[in-house]
Amino acid sequence: MPAYSDKVMDHFMNPRNVGEIKDADGIGEVGNPVCGDMMTFYIKVKDNRLEDVKFQTFGCGAAVAVSSITSEMAKGKTLEEAVKITPALVAKELEGLPKNKYHCSNLGAQALQEAIRNYAKKKGIKIEGLQEKGEGDEEGEECEVC
Amino acid sequence: MGNEKNTIRKVYMDNMATTRVLPEVLDAMLPYFRDVYGNPQSIHSWGDEAREAIESAREQVAALVGGDAEEIIFTSSGSEANNLAVKGLAQGQITKGKHIIISAIEHFSVLHAARTLEKAGFEITEVPVDKYGFVDPDEVARNIKKETILVSVMHANGEVGTIEPIADIARKVKEAGALFHTDAVASAGSIPVDVNKLGVDALSLAGNEFYGPKGSGALWVRKRVRVIPLMDGGVQEGGRRPGTENVAAIVGMGKAAEVALKDIPARGEKLSRMRDRLIKGLPAAIDHVFLTGHPTERLPQHASFCVEFIEGEGMLLWLDRDGIAVSSGSACTSKALKASHVLIAMGIPHEKAQGSLLFGLGVDNNEADIDYVLEKLPPIVNRLRQMSPLYAKFMKEKR
């Protein structure tokens, strides 16, 4: 077994915010099955805040834990605050990830950003701090595997 | 976690990774740490006793594969035996040619050894397998050319359990005049293995796969076949594997071989009965689960599946909480972060290969263990599917 922290195991065993938001304001999908991990994030936005965040994840223990903690970190934040959630912050909040699972934290932050970008595009708004699509979050030859 | 974990039922079904040393094997080994500790090469009674012990183990291991004692080279593992076979036989034949054929589903110790040779100027051909993991003997024959010096195809695959038609492949290879090696690490000690019936020139095996100790392996090489050693050193193992012999491990492997030879039929019957209950029971208990490998031409202790829409590591983590130990060939559970090359070579799509589960049954398992697995796995699968985007998509499309 990978050496997961108690917090990773807790979020894997009891993931928060699992599911789909039927009338989501933004949806973000990252990963692909070849690489072994897929995450879909759904957001509901009210008054510029993430009123609700839900996710679905296909992947390892770390991938599930990353999705869960990212959703928890994002919920209630303004869009500007939420786009500042970085992979490093996600990993830190989980009390660390095994070295070869570190990539999972990228996927969580990316899926959330993707959902916010989807929302911003639909609304035609600009969000401070939101990266343009294609800045290092496209799946290339190299898999971002958890 | 905590105390609760100490009281749960423990079901070890990861016997393809390694087995538990039998009590009689441990008993046979123990004197060779403190009582008999001489160097087998030494010219005194301490040395004589140690040497007699390894020579007796050599006979036991040779008997397991139907070869002669002098044809056994003890190694540190199955991996070392495979390296010695691929590199040692190839280097020994280098004046005849530089072409080597392997199958696409070989263990990394064959696959990577071949790739190392490729970098050193050898030409490697990988023959494909069908959906069951079978190598087609005719496909091997079609790829043999004048420069082909060695063909290596495993006897049984450790990930999907399929037993290859080695005798047919070996016949074609021998007709063409090349050497034939088979990696029998997964099969030796589990099913009858006879080097003459199989018609091979070299065969690898590992003690820890049949209730012997870790750190024990052997390569059987037919008399007069040249093997270049991997290491330089002394005269041990006929100069083909230098280094002071691991006497206790060799003795343990010998004892395990002796027990296996006697017990193969009874073990096979018991294990295949449990295996078949899993093969029937899991797809009946869980939707969208399929067997990997061949349903009948497979190792008696081996049941392997792909559970669709979810990934293996999550299942292993949950099963471990229930005291059940199994393996997976998913990208996430591999250190290399790649899905099993065996499943991919069999044409299984990546997303399905990610949900692979491998049950390696052992002599300590019983029918109640099978019931326990059949009870514990379905809710785990259900739980993981509830959060899977692939499952959600599938259910939507179904509606």
Interface residues (C-beta under 8 A of the other chain):
Chain A: M1 P2 D6 M9 F12 M13 P15 V18 G19 E20 E29 P33 V34 C35 G36 D37 M38 M39 T40 F55 Q56 T57 F58 G59 C60 G61 A62 A63 V64 N100 C143 V145 C146
Chain B: M1 F309 I310 E311 E313 G314 L316 L317 W318 D320 R321 S330 A331 C332 T333 K335 L337 K338 A339 P349 H350 E351 Q354 Q386 M387 S388 P389 L390 A392
